[in-house]
Amino acid sequence: MLAGENISARFVVPTVASSVDLVVHLGIDAQGVRRVNEIVSVPGRVENDIIEVEPIFERVGGELRRGAGMPSRLERFERIGIDLHQILNGVH
């Protein structure tokens, strides 16, 4: 990453976890079409060198459905007047 072998996973893993907000996992279906398999929030927590994620949307039975997770750093959206609870839960 920055300096080769002298940088350990103990440094890299938390650095990546604190730098990424969302991950969109794509897959290719039987017809060769790309589909979103899940969208996860990365809250920045690391346990045993594993980055914790929270599913925001996940594919269930062919449908992308709302998961229990929320994006981290909600205050960034609130500061500019965006209510993610309303958007993600389909409230108008």
RAVEN-V44142 format. One record per pair of residues at least 4 apart in sequence whose C-alpha atoms are under 8 Angstrom apart, sorted by sequence separation. I is the first residue (numbers start at 0). J is the second residue. If there is no record, write none. Layout:
I;J / I;J
//
This chain:
2;6 / 6;10 / 7;11 / 8;12 / 9;13 / 10;14 / 11;15 / 12;16 / 13;17 / 14;18 / 15;19 / 27;31 / 28;32 / 45;49 / 46;50 / 58;62 / 59;63 / 72;76 / 73;77 / 74;78 / 75;79 / 76;80 / 77;81 / 82;86 / 83;87 / 84;88 / 85;89 / 86;90 / 1;6 / 6;11 / 27;32 / 28;33 / 45;50 / 46;51 / 58;63 / 59;64 / 76;81 / 77;82 / 85;90 / 86;91 / 0;6 / 27;33 / 28;34 / 44;50 / 45;51 / 57;63 / 58;64 / 76;82 / 84;90 / 85;91 / 26;33 / 27;34 / 43;50 / 44;51 / 56;63 / 57;64 / 76;83 / 25;33 / 26;34 / 43;51 / 56;64 / 57;65 / 25;34 / 26;35 / 41;50 / 42;51 / 56;65 / 57;66 / 25;35 / 26;36 / 41;51 / 42;52 / 55;65 / 56;66 / 73;83 / 0;11 / 24;35 / 25;36 / 41;52 / 42;53 / 55;66 / 23;35 / 24;36 / 25;37 / 40;52 / 41;53 / 54;66 / 55;67 / 23;36 / 24;37 / 39;52 / 40;53 / 54;67 / 55;68 / 23;37 / 24;38 / 39;53 / 40;54 / 53;67 / 54;68 / 55;69 / 23;38 / 39;54 / 40;55 / 53;68 / 54;69 / 55;70 / 22;38 / 23;39 / 38;54 / 39;55 / 53;69 / 21;38 / 22;39 / 37;54 / 38;55 / 39;56 / 21;39 / 22;40 / 37;55 / 38;56 / 21;40 / 22;41 / 37;56 / 38;57 / 20;40 / 21;41 / 37;57 / 20;41 / 36;57 / 37;58 / 19;41 / 20;42 / 36;58 / 65;87 / 35;58 / 65;88 / 17;41 / 19;43 / 16;41 / 17;42 / 18;43 / 16;42 / 17;43 / 37;63 / 16;43 / 17;44 / 36;63 / 16;44 / 35;63 / 40;68 / 42;70 / 16;45 / 39;68 / 40;69 / 41;70 / 42;71 / 13;43 / 40;70 / 41;71 / 13;44 / 39;70 / 40;71 / 13;45 / 12;45 / 16;50 / 12;48 / 12;49 / 13;50 / 12;50 / 9;48 / 8;48 / 21;70 / 20;70 / 20;71
//
